[in-house]
Amino acid sequence: MDFFPVFLRLNNRKVLVVGGGDVACRKVDLLLRADADITLISPQLHPYLATLANNNQLTWIEKEYQSSDVEGFHQVWATTDIKSLNHQIFSDAEALGIWTNVVDDPQHCHFITPSMIDRNPIQVAISSGGASPVLVRYIREKLETQLPQNLSLLATYSGEQRQRIKQYFSTVDERRKFWERFFRLPDVENATSTDQLEAAFSAQLTQPEESTIGSLYVIETGADPELLSLKALRLMQQAEHVLYPKGCNDIFVDLCRRDAEREAYLESGVNQQITELLSQNLRVCLLVPKNTVPCDLEKLCVENNSPLIPCLG
């Protein structure tokens, strides 16, 4: 991992942008959306940036950059078209421990900006660490077509219900399972208003809870993760515990739910592991290399009164 992914809170943080051209325009736009307190240093200014300065959306200092200019800022952006100047800005800021970005120069960046899909408050960030911007743009375009436009509505509404839901469900696990059911409702997936979400939410609260019986999801894996079925991916995201063959902590494990417990198994002991997990009423995902089922799964599930849901990846 060349860069650690992180989202920064910049509202009212002092940010310095050096340069007043087209590149600065793009970066200033993003910084304004994050409510940063922007100071821009440049002898000349793009007309768009001049308009922002006239509207008091940023502070423009009309001069050439000097090393002392970085003092007092939380973050610095070097956007000039002079490579040596950008490197000087980086060195000056680094000496003071200030995070700095030299645009289009990942080797002189403490952080980089990813390609973003914005469904505020949902944000998706994609980066290649500067290796292939065109590929990143292609991936973003594909994701844009798959992520629903009402994600912002869903996220805002569900965030407002966090305290309300606690009146009905006392544990984190109960609340999580409720939300999993809620977000999969057709009325929710197609909702365009808060009223529609409220109707679905209220109706779902009156529905009987799903059985808490443990479930075993058997996912056969192969050499190509892209061959996994949609059902397999959905179940892998629902599982609370993932069992994978010892020595095979690979891409298929990574595709499972992030907060699920993960545990390696040996063929000789997997029956006992599964039995113990099902007795705790957990949803268990068993990853099995194709054509190498390690135990009599049907018999095991019958003994534990647990459904068996095989999925061929």
C-alpha positions as semicolon CSV with decimal commas, in nm:
position;residue;x (nm);y (nm);z (nm)
1;M;0,000;0,000;0,000
2;D;0,177;0,314;-0,124
3;F;-0,075;0,554;0,032
4;F;-0,297;0,506;0,336
5;P;-0,658;0,596;0,246
6;V;-0,808;0,857;0,476
7;F;-1,074;1,130;0,471
8;L;-0,970;1,464;0,621
9;R;-1,191;1,718;0,798
10;L;-1,084;2,056;0,661
11;N;-1,363;2,287;0,768
12;N;-1,204;2,611;0,896
13;R;-0,854;2,462;0,864
14;K;-0,596;2,700;0,721
15;V;-0,492;2,580;0,375
16;L;-0,234;2,746;0,150
17;V;-0,250;2,716;-0,228
18;V;0,051;2,845;-0,423
19;G;-0,031;2,915;-0,786
20;G;-0,319;3,086;-0,960
21;G;-0,383;2,894;-1,283
22;D;-0,608;2,617;-1,413
23;V;-0,470;2,353;-1,174
24;A;-0,532;2,580;-0,875
25;C;-0,892;2,625;-0,994
26;R;-0,960;2,252;-0,971
27;K;-0,804;2,213;-0,628
28;V;-0,965;2,525;-0,485
29;D;-1,304;2,397;-0,599
30;L;-1,260;2,080;-0,392
31;L;-1,123;2,267;-0,092
32;L;-1,419;2,504;-0,091
33;R;-1,658;2,210;-0,089
34;A;-1,475;2,091;0,225
35;D;-1,515;2,438;0,385
36;A;-1,141;2,498;0,410
37;D;-1,006;2,844;0,500
38;I;-0,807;2,909;0,181
39;T;-0,520;3,150;0,125
40;L;-0,383;3,170;-0,228
41;I;-0,044;3,316;-0,320
42;S;0,026;3,409;-0,682
43;P;0,130;3,721;-0,876
44;Q;-0,149;3,652;-1,128
45;L;-0,492;3,500;-1,086
46;H;-0,725;3,303;-1,311
47;P;-1,055;3,494;-1,367
48;Y;-1,250;3,222;-1,185
49;L;-1,023;3,249;-0,880
50;A;-1,046;3,628;-0,897
51;T;-1,423;3,598;-0,871
52;L;-1,389;3,378;-0,564
53;A;-1,148;3,629;-0,407
54;N;-1,386;3,917;-0,479
55;N;-1,665;3,721;-0,312
56;N;-1,446;3,662;-0,004
57;Q;-1,443;3,286;-0,060
58;L;-1,064;3,285;-0,042
59;T;-0,784;3,523;0,051
60;W;-0,554;3,623;-0,236
61;I;-0,204;3,751;-0,165
62;E;-0,068;3,905;-0,484
63;K;0,304;3,828;-0,475
64;E;0,576;3,577;-0,554
65;Y;0,615;3,285;-0,315
66;Q;0,871;3,305;-0,031
67;S;0,979;3,026;0,204
68;S;0,824;3,188;0,511
69;D;0,479;3,185;0,347
70;V;0,405;2,827;0,456
71;E;0,423;2,913;0,827
72;G;0,097;2,882;1,018
73;F;-0,087;2,659;0,773
74;H;-0,225;2,310;0,827
75;Q;-0,196;2,202;0,466
76;V;-0,012;2,328;0,155
77;W;-0,081;2,276;-0,216
78;A;0,185;2,353;-0,478
79;T;0,009;2,407;-0,811
80;T;0,252;2,619;-1,012
81;D;0,389;2,515;-1,352
82;I;0,748;2,561;-1,230
83;K;0,884;2,225;-1,110
84;S;1,173;2,368;-0,908
85;L;0,940;2,609;-0,726
86;N;0,696;2,331;-0,641
87;H;0,981;2,126;-0,496
88;Q;1,096;2,423;-0,290
89;I;0,745;2,466;-0,150
90;F;0,741;2,096;-0,060
91;S;1,077;2,121;0,118
92;D;0,977;2,436;0,307
93;A;0,651;2,282;0,429
94;E;0,807;1,945;0,511
95;A;1,065;2,117;0,733
96;L;0,775;2,248;0,942
97;G;0,586;1,917;0,945
98;I;0,306;2,045;0,721
99;W;0,124;1,805;0,491
100;T;0,190;1,907;0,132
101;N;0,066;1,808;-0,211
102;V;0,267;1,887;-0,525
103;V;0,011;1,838;-0,801
104;D;0,095;1,562;-1,053
105;D;0,413;1,472;-0,862
106;P;0,337;1,181;-0,621
107;Q;0,701;1,156;-0,511
108;H;0,665;1,503;-0,357
109;C;0,334;1,447;-0,181
110;H;0,249;1,363;0,178
111;F;-0,100;1,290;0,049
112;I;-0,274;1,267;-0,286
113;T;-0,632;1,335;-0,397
114;P;-0,825;1,036;-0,532
115;S;-1,087;1,032;-0,801
116;M;-1,417;1,077;-0,618
117;I;-1,780;0,980;-0,646
118;D;-1,979;1,220;-0,432
119;R;-2,319;1,119;-0,297
120;N;-2,278;1,335;0,012
121;P;-2,254;1,214;0,286
122;I;-2,151;0,897;0,097
123;Q;-1,815;0,937;-0,073
124;V;-1,623;0,681;-0,277
125;A;-1,254;0,745;-0,343
126;I;-1,042;0,562;-0,603
127;S;-0,668;0,596;-0,650
128;S;-0,383;0,431;-0,835
129;G;-0,121;0,623;-0,638
130;G;-0,057;0,831;-0,948
131;A;0,032;0,527;-1,160
132;S;-0,264;0,531;-1,399
133;P;-0,506;0,826;-1,381
134;V;-0,689;0,718;-1,697
135;L;-0,759;0,372;-1,552
136;V;-0,888;0,533;-1,232
137;R;-1,120;0,754;-1,433
138;Y;-1,249;0,446;-1,617
139;I;-1,320;0,268;-1,287
140;R;-1,499;0,574;-1,152
141;E;-1,719;0,594;-1,461
142;K;-1,818;0,228;-1,416
143;L;-1,901;0,279;-1,049
144;E;-2,104;0,591;-1,126
145;T;-2,341;0,379;-1,333
146;Q;-2,383;0,122;-1,054
147;L;-2,427;0,343;-0,748
148;P;-2,786;0,471;-0,715
149;Q;-2,846;0,844;-0,719
150;N;-3,053;0,823;-0,400
151;L;-2,756;0,716;-0,186
152;S;-2,742;1,066;-0,038
153;L;-3,107;1,042;0,063
154;L;-3,060;0,695;0,214
155;A;-2,750;0,793;0,411
156;T;-2,902;1,113;0,547
157;Y;-3,226;0,942;0,651
158;S;-3,060;0,642;0,815
159;G;-2,822;0,872;1,003
160;E;-3,120;1,058;1,148
161;Q;-3,270;0,730;1,275
162;R;-2,968;0,613;1,475
163;Q;-3,115;0,711;1,812
164;R;-3,469;0,613;1,719
165;I;-3,371;0,258;1,622
166;K;-3,212;0,204;1,965
167;Q;-3,562;0,222;2,117
168;Y;-3,654;-0,096;1,928
169;F;-3,329;-0,294;1,922
170;S;-3,091;-0,300;2,218
171;T;-2,788;-0,465;2,056
172;V;-2,562;-0,364;1,771
173;D;-2,620;-0,700;1,603
174;E;-2,999;-0,657;1,604
175;R;-2,973;-0,307;1,462
176;R;-2,731;-0,417;1,193
177;K;-2,961;-0,697;1,078
178;F;-3,256;-0,456;1,068
179;W;-3,063;-0,215;0,845
180;E;-2,952;-0,499;0,617
181;R;-3,317;-0,593;0,562
182;F;-3,426;-0,231;0,527
183;F;-3,173;-0,133;0,258
184;R;-3,270;-0,436;0,047
185;L;-3,639;-0,347;0,035
186;P;-3,751;-0,255;-0,320
187;D;-3,936;0,049;-0,184
188;V;-3,614;0,169;-0,025
189;E;-3,394;0,101;-0,326
190;N;-3,631;0,307;-0,542
191;A;-3,717;0,579;-0,290
192;T;-3,699;0,943;-0,400
193;S;-3,829;1,112;-0,084
194;T;-3,799;1,100;0,293
195;D;-4,172;1,021;0,320
196;Q;-4,123;0,702;0,119
197;L;-3,833;0,597;0,341
198;E;-4,031;0,673;0,655
199;A;-4,320;0,455;0,537
200;A;-4,085;0,165;0,464
201;F;-3,899;0,215;0,793
202;S;-4,218;0,219;1,004
203;A;-4,354;-0,088;0,826
204;Q;-4,030;-0,279;0,876
205;L;-4,033;-0,208;1,251
206;T;-4,364;-0,393;1,281
207;Q;-4,243;-0,700;1,091
208;P;-4,138;-1,008;1,287
209;E;-3,765;-1,033;1,333
210;E;-3,573;-1,272;1,114
211;S;-3,492;-1,601;1,271
212;T;-3,162;-1,588;1,456
213;I;-3,077;-1,944;1,358
214;G;-2,723;-1,983;1,235
215;S;-2,661;-2,016;0,862
216;L;-2,381;-2,173;0,662
217;Y;-2,293;-2,023;0,325
218;V;-2,062;-2,244;0,121
219;I;-1,881;-2,044;-0,147
220;E;-1,677;-2,240;-0,397
221;T;-1,384;-2,034;-0,521
222;G;-1,166;-2,069;-0,826
223;A;-0,885;-1,877;-0,990
224;D;-1,088;-1,576;-1,103
225;P;-1,284;-1,370;-0,843
226;E;-1,478;-1,201;-1,123
227;L;-1,661;-1,530;-1,179
228;L;-1,828;-1,511;-0,838
229;S;-2,204;-1,487;-0,871
230;L;-2,395;-1,186;-0,739
231;K;-2,558;-1,415;-0,484
232;A;-2,219;-1,535;-0,362
233;L;-2,096;-1,179;-0,319
234;R;-2,413;-1,081;-0,132
235;L;-2,381;-1,373;0,111
236;M;-2,011;-1,305;0,162
237;Q;-2,109;-0,953;0,270
238;Q;-2,373;-1,083;0,511
239;A;-2,159;-1,340;0,690
240;E;-2,042;-1,260;1,042
241;H;-1,765;-1,522;1,044
242;V;-1,547;-1,633;0,753
243;L;-1,364;-1,966;0,738
244;Y;-1,097;-2,002;0,472
245;P;-0,846;-2,280;0,391
246;K;-0,524;-2,247;0,586
247;G;-0,266;-2,069;0,372
248;C;-0,528;-1,921;0,137
249;N;-0,591;-1,577;0,290
250;D;-0,638;-1,429;-0,056
251;I;-0,862;-1,201;-0,264
252;F;-1,172;-1,411;-0,186
253;V;-1,127;-1,344;0,186
254;D;-1,081;-0,974;0,112
255;L;-1,413;-0,969;-0,074
256;C;-1,597;-1,081;0,239
257;R;-1,750;-0,840;0,486
258;R;-1,483;-0,616;0,638
259;D;-1,589;-0,648;1,002
260;A;-1,645;-1,025;0,989
261;E;-1,426;-1,248;1,204
262;R;-1,183;-1,445;0,987
263;E;-1,034;-1,779;1,073
264;A;-0,829;-2,038;0,885
265;Y;-0,934;-2,401;0,889
266;L;-0,780;-2,742;0,831
267;E;-0,992;-3,015;0,675
268;S;-0,950;-3,230;0,984
269;G;-1,100;-2,973;1,219
270;V;-1,345;-2,770;1,012
271;N;-1,653;-2,972;1,119
272;Q;-1,600;-2,876;1,482
273;Q;-1,533;-2,512;1,394
274;I;-1,856;-2,490;1,194
275;T;-2,059;-2,661;1,465
276;E;-1,935;-2,421;1,734
277;L;-2,008;-2,115;1,520
278;L;-2,356;-2,230;1,421
279;S;-2,436;-2,297;1,787
280;Q;-2,376;-1,925;1,843
281;N;-2,640;-1,846;1,576
282;L;-2,383;-1,685;1,348
283;R;-2,393;-1,656;0,972
284;V;-2,086;-1,846;0,857
285;C;-1,920;-1,819;0,518
286;L;-1,710;-2,122;0,428
287;L;-1,472;-2,061;0,139
288;V;-1,392;-2,385;-0,038
289;P;-1,156;-2,431;-0,335
290;K;-1,353;-2,560;-0,631
291;N;-1,420;-2,935;-0,628
292;T;-1,258;-2,983;-0,285
293;V;-1,548;-2,978;-0,037
294;P;-1,377;-3,074;0,294
295;C;-1,666;-3,240;0,480
296;D;-2,022;-3,374;0,460
297;L;-2,179;-3,029;0,474
298;E;-2,538;-3,139;0,419
299;K;-2,525;-3,377;0,714
300;L;-2,355;-3,115;0,929
301;C;-2,624;-2,858;0,857
302;V;-2,906;-3,104;0,927
303;E;-2,747;-3,190;1,262
304;N;-2,732;-2,819;1,351
305;N;-3,074;-2,730;1,204
306;S;-2,899;-2,480;0,979
307;P;-2,971;-2,407;0,612
308;L;-2,701;-2,483;0,358
309;I;-2,668;-2,231;0,078
310;P;-2,405;-2,341;-0,173
311;C;-2,290;-2,085;-0,429
312;L;-2,060;-2,165;-0,717
313;G;-1,815;-1,883;-0,773
